[in-house]
């Protein structure tokens, strides 16, 4: 009997079921944020990714630097880790040399700030501010504000449409 109980305890622990709740269950909002950030940052391209902990304000026409607060530290860290990135504020990452404007994102290729998603059935919307390096020497920083529409499929959330609302 003790051996059977040990096997049950191991099975419950390894399957993620402890105390009646699964440790592996993902919050739908976190899954939407991951799909949106993955689409915007291109981790498969080897980009050095920064996730800004600030939440972008959801407005009809978002503007760079319009934030409504900070996302919970654990959620931001978990999102950055899933993408192979780090948590960093865009304001901290941007580095500009005096003289002719030459800016970089420090140790990053792209830094993304996301709104909290709005989920309605199998559709979700996320507003984002994306800063990335460009130019022949990667010495310029461009920022774009986008609204993503995502749909839930059998394999998870995926971006259906991206509407750019502002480019600087």
BATIRO-82386 format. One record per atom (N, C-alpha, C): residue in one letter; x negated, y, z negated. Coordinates in steps of 0.001 Angstrom, whole numbers, plus 524288, in hexadecimal, padded with zeros to 5 digits. Layout:
<sites>
AXYZ
...
</sites>
This chain:
<sites>
X7FCDA7FB4E80000
X800008000080000
X7FCA7804FE80000
X7F889805597FCA3
X7F55080A157FCC8
X7F2E080AEB80229
X7F177806B3804CA
X7EF1080725809F1
X7F2F88097380DE0
X7F7E8807BA80D9B
X7FBFD809CF810F6
X7FCC780F9E80FF4
X7FCD68113880B09
X7FD72816BD809BE
X7F8E1819F780BBE
X7F431817C680B82
X7EF9681A7C80D86
X7F01481B518135E
X7F1EC8176281638
X7F29E817E781BE3
X7F6CB81BF881D2C
X7FAED81C1881A24
X7FF0B81FF681B06
X7FCEB8256C81A05
X7F9F782615815C1
X7F7B382B3281481
X7F40582CFE818D4
X7F0CA8296E81AD9
X7ED3282ACD81F15
X7F03F82C46823F2
X7F448829448253D
X7F76E82A69829DB
X7FA0B82FBC82967
X7FC1C83101824D4
X7FEA28360B8241C
X7FAB783A8482479
X7F629839BF8224D
X7F22683DCA8226E
X7F02183EAC827EF
X7EEDF83A8982AC8
X7ECA583B2583002
X7F0AB83CE6833FA
X7F5A683BC783312
X7F9A883D83836BD
X7FB3484329835B7
X7F97B8455183150
X7FAB484ABC83012
X7FF8184B5C82CBA
X802018472182B22
X806B884783827F4
X8055E8472282233
X805C984B6881F7B
X804E384B93819DF
X8092184F15817A6
X80BCC84D27813D0
X80FD98505981162
X8145E8519381503
X8153384E598190E
X819A784EFF81C85
X818D9852F4820D6
X814378553F8214C
X813418590B82577
X80E61857868287A
X80E8F8583882D81
X80A14856DC830BD
X8060D85B40830A1
X80138859D482FA1
X7FCFB85DA882FB1
X7FB7B85F1B8353E
X7FD0285BE883914
X7FB8385CD283E81
X7FFB585FB48418F
X804398609483F38
X808628635084202
X806B0868EF842F5
X8075886AC9847B2
X805D78701784919
X80A9E8739384921
X80A018783484716
X80E0B87C2184749
X80EC587DA084D06
X8139087DBD84F0E
X8145B87F2A8548E
X811EC88472855EA
X8121B8883C8525A
X80FC088D568536A
X809DD88CDA85431
X807528899085119
X801B0888C9851AB
X800648861F856D7
X803BD8828885880
X802D787FE685D86
X8037D883B18620F
X807418873E861AB
X807FC88B34865B8
X8034288ED3865E0
X801738908E8614E
X7FCD4893F88611A
X7F8128914A86374
X7F76488C458624D
X7F2F5889658646F
X7F3498892C86A64
X7F7DB887DF86C85
X7F87A8878D87234
X7F78688CDB874C0
X7F9828910887259
X7F8BC8964787478
X7F2F7897CE87458
X7F0768970086FDF
X7EAEC8986D86F5C
X7E77D8952A872F4
X7E8AE890338737E
X7E5AC88CCD87704
X7E60888ED187C9B
X7EAA68906087E38
X7EB678926188380
X7E8658977F88453
X7E85689AD988064
X7E5DF89FF8880E3
X7DFF589FDB88056
X7DDDE89C0D87D7D
X7D84689C1987C4B
X7D50D8987C87FAF
X7D76789485881F7
X7D48C890F288555
X7D02B88E05882A7
X7D13D88B3187E57
X7CD008886787BAB
X7CA688845087F31
X7CD438826888310
X7CAF087E878869F
X7C6C0880F888A17
X7C69D8862188A62
X7C29E888D288D78
X7BDC588A0788A39
X7BDC28885C88561
X7B937889488820A
X7B90A88EC087FC3
X7BD668918287FCF
X7BD83896BF87D98
X7BC96896A1877B8
X7B9C789A87875D8
X7B92489B4987038
X7BDD989E6D86E68
X7C12389BEB86B3A
X7C65589DEE86A06
X7C6928A0608649E
X7C9158A4EE8645A
X7CA478A77285F6C
X7D0258A7FE85ED9
X7D22D8A6AB85A4C
X7D7B78A7558592C
X7D8428ABB38552C
X7DACC8AFE7856C2
X7DBA58B46585357
X7DFE98B2F884F68
X7DEFB8B3D084A5D
X7E2DE8B25784671
X7E7A28B5F08464D
X7E7648BA4E84917
X7EBC78BDF284900
X7F0208BC0A84C9F
X7F4FD8BCF584AFF
X7F97A8BB9384E3D
X7FAE38C02B851B9
X7FB888BF07856C1
X7FD1F8C2F985A87
X802F68C408859D1
X804618C8ED85A3D
X809E58CA68859C5
X80CD78C8A085EA4
X811718C64F85DCE
X814C18C4B486234
X818198C95E863CF
X816B28CBAA86838
X819B38D00486A58
X81A528CF1F8702A
X81DDD8D1FB8728C
X81ECB8D13F87826
X819CB8D21A87B48
X816E28D63C87A03
X811FF8D75587CB6
X80DAF8D7E1878AE
X80B1F8D38987743
X8071D8D3E087335
X802908D749874F1
X8000A8D9A687125
X7FB718DCC487236
X7F6F18DAE886EE4
X7F2408DB4E870EF
X7EDB28D98D86E06
X7ED708DC38868BB
X7EC3F8D941864CB
X7EB8F8DB6885F9B
X7F08B8DC1685C85
X7F4F38DA0485E71
X7F9D68DA5F85B8F
X7FA878D54185890
X7F9558D5748537F
X7F9768D0C685046
X7FD608D18484BD7
X7FF938CD30849F3
X803768CD89845CC
X8019E8CB1C840B4
X7FCFB8C92484085
X7FAFC8C6C883BBD
X7F72C8C27483D00
X7F5D68BF7583902
X7F2238BB2A8399D
X7F4FE8B5EB8396F
X7F35F8B26783CD1
X7F5528AD0A83C9A
X7F2BA8AA6E837EB
X7F5508A6B283598
X7F31C8A3E98311A
X7EDB08A1C98327C
X7EA128A27A82EEB
X7E4A08A10282FCF
X7E40C89B5C8319B
X7E6CB897BF82F18
X7E65C8922E8307A
X7E85E8911A835FB
X7ECAA893A883769
X7EEC9892E483CB1
X7EB08894EA840CD
X7E8BD8997283FCD
X7E50C89BBC84385
X7E0378984F84405
X7DE2A8968483FA3
X7D9888932983FB0
X7DAA188E1484295
X7DF2488BB38417C
X7E085886C184407
X7E10988775849E8
X7E36288BC584BA3
X7E3E988CCC8513D
X7DE8B88D7A853C7
X7DB3B8908C85147
X7D5F7891688536A
X7D2F288C40853C5
X7D3488890F84FC2
X7D07D8840984FCB
X7D27B8806E8540F
X7D7A088039854D4
X7D9CD87CDF858F5
X7D7CE87E8185E4E
X7D6BC8838285EFC
X7D4D788582863FE
X7CEE28856786460
X7CC51883D38602F
X7C699883E986026
X7C4778896785F99
X7C78388CE885D3E
X7C5EC8925A85CB7
X7C529893F985715
X7C5388991385645
X7C47B89B5285117
X7C86C89FB18503D
X7C96F8A0E884B4E
X7CCD58A541849F4
X7C9918AA3B84A0D
X7CB658AE2A84CF2
X7C8A38B32384D3D
X7CC738B76084EF9
X7CC0F8BBE384CA3
X7CF218C05C84E61
X7CCA18C28B8534E
X7CFD18C4118570D
X7CDBA8C65E85BD7
X7CA6D8CB2785A81
X7CC2D8CE37856B9
X7C9528D2F58553F
X7C3D78D1AE8534B
X7C3308CD33850D5
X7BE148CB8E84EF1
X7BAC58C96185366
X7BD438C6B585715
X7BA698C41B85B4A
X7B8438C7E285F60
X7BB1C8CC1586095
X7B9768CFB1864B6
X7B4968D2A886302
X7B0BA8D27A86677
X7ABCD8D54986582
X7AA848D87886A59
X7A9D18DD93869A6
X7A8AA8E10186E11
X7A36E8E3B186D3B
X7A0698E3F787170
X79B6A8E6BC87158
X79C698EC7B87281
X799438EFFF87019
X799CE8F5888715C
X797F18F67C876F9
X799598FAE88790A
X797E98FC1D87E6D
X79C298FA4088217
X79AA08F844886AE
X79EB78F64688A31
X7A1B98F1F188762
X7A6E38F22C8879A
X7A9EA8EE558849D
X7A8D68E8B88864D
X7A67E8E5DE882CB
X7A5958E0518838D
X7A7368DD9B87E8D
X7AB7A8DABC87EE4
X7AD948D82E87A45
X7ADB38D24C87B00
X7AD238CF96876A7
X7ADAA8C9E7876A9
X7B1428C86A87226
X7B2788C377871ED
X7B57D8C16D86D89
X7B1E48BE79869D5
X7AD098C01C86984
X7A94A8BD8886606
X7A8838B7E986797
X7A9B68B45886426
X7A8E68AEC18652C
X7ADA98AC25867A6
X7B1358AF30869E2
X7B6078AD0586C07
X7B6AF8AE78871BE
X7B9648AB23874A0
X7BAE08AC4887A03
X7C0698AE5A87A41
X7C3998ACC587676
X7C9178AE5287653
X7CAED8AE76870A9
X7CE028B28686F6A
X7D0678B30186A3D
X7D6398B3E286B1C
X7D96F8B0CC86867
X7DF1D8B0F28692D
X7E1E68B21986409
X7E5B18B5A88644C
X7E9518B6A285FF2
X7EEBC8B531861F4
X7F1C18B26E85EC5
X7F6D88B06386065
X7FB278B23C85CC1
X7FFDF8B2C485EF1
X804718B3C785BAC
X8063D8AE9A85960
X809B98AEF2855A7
X80C598AA37853D4
X810238A8BF85837
X8105C8A3C5859BD
X813BF8A25A85E24
X819888A2B885CCA
X81C9D8A3B3860D2
X822478A36386069
X823CA89E6B86356
X8260889AB386088
X8276F895A8862D1
X82D5C8953A86306
X82F4B893D9867A5
X834DC893058686C
X8358688DFC86B82
X836C4889C8868C7
X83749884B586B5A
X8320E882DA86D74
X831C3881FA87289
X82CF98801F87506
X829ED88478877B6
X82B0C8895787646
X8285A88DD98788B
X826208913187420
X821918937087513
X81F24896DA87135
X81CB089B88873F5
X81C3589FCC8710E
X819B08A48387307
X815828A63186F29
X810EF8A7A787140
X80C9E8A98986E0C
X80A568AE66870AB
X8098B8B28B86DA6
X806D28B73286F82
X8011B8B6A386DE4
X7FD928B86D87134
X7F8018B7E386FFA
X7F4E78BC89871F6
X7F0AA8BDA786F37
X7ECB88C15987103
X7E7B88BE37871C0
X7E59E8BE5887682
X7E1218BB25877F4
X7DCAD8BEBA8799C
X7D8468BE5B876F4
X7D39C8C14787876
X7CF978BD6387A79
X7CD448BEA587EF9
X7C9608BB1388130
X7C51C8BE37883E7
X7C09C8BBBF8846E
X7BC338BE4088708
X7BCA08BD5788CE4
X7BA898C10E88FE6
X7BA6D8C07D89590
X7B5EC8C3B0897B6
X7B5548C39589CBC
X7B1268C66F89F5C
X7AC988C2E28A08D
X7A9298C4A18A419
X7A4C18C1598A5BD
X7A11B8BFE08A140
X7A0CE8C34389D57
X79D758C21C898D7
X7A0A88C0F1893F5
X7A5AF8C028894A9
X7A9438BF6389033
X7A87F8C3C588C36
X7A8308C8A288E46
X7A7288CD1C88AE1
X7ABC78D0D788A93
X7B0458CEF088BD9
X7B5128D1FA88B6F
X7B9118CEC588861
X7BC668D17588581
X7C09C8CEDC882B3
X7C5C18D0EC884CD
X7C8F48CD6D886AA
X7CE238CED588883
X7D2398CC93884D9
X7D6968CF4E88460
X7DAC68CD79880F8
X7DFD88CD838840A
X7E2DA8C9618835E
X7E7FB8C92B885DD
X7EC008C766881D8
X7F0988C98488254
X7F5068C7E787F1F
X7F88D8C49888282
X7FA378C02F88079
X7FD638BC9988387
X801FA8BA9F88046
X805F78B8FC88307
X80A548B63C880A1
X80A838B0E588334
X80A038ACD588012
X80A1C8A77C88210
X80F6A8A50988102
X811508A22F884D3
X815F089EF08842A
X81415899538845A
X815578965588057
X813BE890DD88007
X8189288D6587FFB
X817E48889D881F2
X81C14884C5881AB
X819FE87FDE87F10
X81D8887D3487C66
X81C208784D879E1
X81D21873E387DBD
X8192D8709387E73
X819BA86C02881D3
X8188F8672987E99
X818B4862BA88108
X8178F85DCF87E55
X8121285DE587C09
X80E678606F87EBC
X808FB8609487CF1
X807CA8653087959
X80BAE8685A8780A
X80AD886CC787489
X80C36871EA87731
X80A978762C874DB
X80BB387B5A876EE
X807D887CBA87B3D
X809C687F6987F46
X806568814788374
X808538868388569
X804B9889A48876C
X8061788EDA88955
X808C188E5988EA1
X80D51890B288F0A
X81044890C6893E4
X80F39895D3896EF
X80ECB89A2F89410
X80E0789F38896B1
X80ADE8A2DE89332
X807D18A637895B6
X804C78AA3E89301
X805F28AF648959F
X807DC8B31789293
X809058B8438949E
X805398BC2289220
X801FC8BE8B8955C
X7FE408C26B89372
X8011F8C796892F5
X800D58C9EE88E5A
X803828CEDC88D6B
X7FFC78D38688D2C
X7FABE8D26A88C7A
X7F6ED8D6A488C22
X7F1798D48488CF6
X7EE3E8D76B88FD3
X7E8BA8D5FA8908D
X7E5728DADF88F90
X7E14B8DA3C88C6E
X7DDB28DEA288B81
X7D82B8DCDB88C81
</sites>
